[in-house]
Each structure stands twice: as structure tokens, then as C-alpha cells.
Amino acid sequence: MSSLSDQHLVRGVDHAAFPTFDPSGTVRFYRDTLGFPVVHSICAAGWGPDDHPDFIHFFFDIGNDDRVAFFYYFGLPAPEVSKGDVYAQFGDETPEWFVRSRHLAIHVDSEDHLLEYRRRLDASQWPVEMQIQHETIESIYTHDPNGYMVEITRALRPVTPQEDLDANLTIDALVDIVQRPGAGMDDLLVRKAELIVERAEAWQEGQVGR
Amino acid sequence: MTHRLFMLDVPENTSIAAVAEEVPGVEVDRIGPYFVIASEEPVVIDRRATGARHAVWYSCIGGLDGCRIVQWDKDALRLERR
């Protein structure tokens, strides 16, 4: 066992990468509208398989030294998109909530900062589509020129320690029940109640003096 | 108590627990950081009385012991004996 074996070593998102067929729209959205600086780019000749096109890989700073990155492939035809984005297309039968489930959420520190990004987007061709107060966060949403849903979010309050316990009980309950045929929310809540009874009191006692 | 609903004690949920406590026959106790909303009879919690916004209302239940949800919509949460 090394001295690192029990440590949580990662430090956030280095970059999340997506293809684009509209690099100029992408630059207008991320750099010119949102104000995310371009911090890195790679101009690469096609490599590897014979059919790999030449491409530009470019990065925008999303704060915290994290980056969102794009690949633009020269000559690659753009897909037809009626539902979804340029990376993933869906048929009309796919519900919108499912399509929206995969998205990038970028953090801001305050309501003022959230509303500043709302102002920038609303003045652009990509206005905010929704502003929602969730359980403990408030978010604005729009779609970028590639069809990717982008969320900007702020915490309504700090996360409390008991929410970490609750999250772990939820996930342990889910793992316990999800293989059962037809498992649903009722199964999860019953199993989670058992875990609450088993662990919640001891957790509370462990918090004393922390 | 036959029915026990567990609800995490976070600021968003306190008004829901408070409304539950006013329901006749309901006792609100604690286990660790959870409220335990217990009753021998079916329990109905009026959503509007709680003032809970959409996202909070539909994620407020932490666990169910001895009861099941028979209504959980914009109007009310109703629990009955399992």
C-alpha cells in the first residue's frame, strides 16, 4: 500500500471535451458572450487512422483552472439535428427530460454573478431558457451553438454535513435494490429507512466535537 | 407507531416537518439528523401549507417504514399503512 492509496487525489475537471461543427458560433458563445478566455489550442494534422481529419482542439477557461474544450474537424459534415445536439441525436420518441439529463453545469459564487451571466446571455442570440431554484441550488440554462445544454449554477446555501450522510444512504440503498426486477422509488425509500435506523444515530454521535 | 416517514433535517424541510406536526395523531421525533414523522393513522401533509417549492417538495422524503405513498403531488403528500 502506498501512502497515496487511501487519499482522494483528484482536483476537479481538467477539461470536458465536445465536438463542434460551428467553431465561430462556439467562440462567440463561450468567449464573446460569456467572457470565457481562450487559454489553449492545438492545430493538429490528422493522425492515426487514414480517415482522421485535420483538426483544431481549443479550450476555454471556465474558472478554477478548469476548461471546456472543443474539437473542430475540417471537412467533417455536420449531422442533421432535430432533437439532441451535434454529438448525440435522438428520435421524436425520446422525452426532452432525458435529452436534457446530460449537460455541463458551471459554478458561480453568488446570485449577483449568476444574474450577470443571465444578463450576458439574454443580450445574445442564446438567451436564458430557464431559471430554476432547485433543492439547494439556483440555475440558469441555455443551449450553446452546438445544441449542448449549459447550466450556470449557484449554491443557495452551504451544503450541510447531514446531506453527505443522506447522499451515502441513498446510494447504498439504490445499489441494494436496483437489481430487483421492477425496483422503484418505494423499494428505495423502504431500504433507505432501514439504513437510517441502522446508521443515523451513530453518525450524529460521531459529529459531536467535530 | 405504525407509520414512520424519515425526512432529513435541512432548512428546506423544516416547514414540512412543522406542518406534519400539526396533523392530528402525528408525532415528530428525531433519529440522528432525520425527522421521524410517526402516526398510527394515515397522514396527509398539505403542500401549500408547507410553502415548499417544487424541487423541495418532490425530494423531501428520506425513507418509509410501515407506510407507503398513495399521493405525492402538487396538493398533498398522503401516507397509508403498507
Interface residues (C-beta under 8 A of the other chain):
Chain A: I132 Q133 H134 E135 T136 R157 T160 P161 Q162 E163 L165 D166 L169 D186 L189 V190 K192 A193 E194 L195 I196 V197 R199 A200 E201 A202 W203 Q204
Chain B: R4 F6 L8 D9 V10 P11 E12 I31 G32 P33 Y34 R53 A55 V56 S59 I61 G62 G63 L64 D65 R68 I69
